[in-house]
């Protein structure tokens, strides 16, 4: 299993109580604050090989979204983008951060932009990686699961596991190792994991980013839109449109990278983020 320092397995060891559950969190390094927000169906594991490079000059805060990884959502709560954005605001207050740099991948990008533009979370800089902000951004597979959720919830576990394993492997351009695939899939294992998977699938909607999209022209923080050149989940053209909608946004592409850009090219991703955040220090 690839890890953040080559030999210690990646795990967020802190637990932070929030209004809608308990969040697994981690803090690394020292310097201007950067908050990393992963997307679906990932966890903070996505960032494990990016954190060390950023932590050389920044304090890096990362977390598992509610209902993802090692975080646990309160019974009856839906792990929507709106809820995750409110939780991001809670966490920055808990960490005592006034205007951190924010980086969001996939729906993490939508969470970051909703937190910034709707929940009024100040940000020194914003990085959006293969981000689900401009709609419609649900993939056909996600829409199929939403339409036939009960069928997915009740299908034999081994069939469900085969489906999501095959789906996960399309998130990268380069082959994902069996160990890394297993690490991404671990939170979704068993009957409880299957329910958590479908809970988050059914809770994700473009309606939660619509208000932020309407306000993109108000973004004043320096913004980087970073995309994998081979993204098969969100076409790179979406990144072009997103950058064009944000005043002064910088657009960059990582070659030989799919949707899980930080999995395919962690060093190039880390370098792009470190260079951007370093150039726009608060």
Steps between C-alpha positions, in 0.01 A plus 500: 500500500642836401518728799573859585851429628580169335447269797226622734144417388284806443250561777341811648527455875316804633123506554302824502137527605284709267129570486427206268741237631866428566771588250836330457759777461874546463740792525848494344792741469535866587435823312204674332191278529372285215182291529463200266149375419464168316206388287302184429547208523835576662625603844801689631701202371500684167729766648750270674780560246421871457507596868877458559599746226245759613588453865858617437376860487138484617288370781282250317157413637312206356189302590268224392163635390207398717399149397837439330823338619515490880248781556155413629188694421218539751200267455243650270737760352561500124863545385414774253734761359309758704563310825867443417542873427354591839731242657800654325408833656471331842840340461676822400351664808613205714850530356501877555559582133401846377554477123676177403587386152237249386547211258209283389490194275186368327201586724762641737523784249126554527528488880779758499310738272176466692683558830674805355216659303187387686623441855736800475817312599797732428780354286845631416528277193286235334608195301238295315613157380280312250224676690125435501383861500345582163203278431384265391791303642351167609639216291257259330596235758407729790170588334426130449566427867275786606221379271522138615634544853284227650630248248859588593420487873359149474722333241733221616805651674753334270322642194498848650869468591587395145312799356661765719846344468478519122369856524777613734766373262377746235579794732868485406681508168788285624427154644419514870672239715292235674610639838391854418174379349434306821574808712247710307240223518546411869251760634231363266541134596218287634132579535562815705755627252261442211233706678749782564603493133141533384416758766768730361408424139135587563591817695716652226323753283591794282235701684753539783750675271250703295515801734881497502511478119280810480761685708821385332551843349533636855809290586791728581739245652775380264367178348665203330294258289706182466385204290622158397551493124345152479205552736223263389253605770502878451627606158791749504279739304304542823816636656532752220143622557553516876817706467328735256220558753735610781668840459875464449503124558813311397439184294750214505503138386688198633593253224455126542238555771137398519227619734693396812774742408681470832504121468639492147750784538546588869836673459388714207178584683686591817745715305220688323322568830816595688610735222156663482458542876857618534455762232184633668600498863259700720 
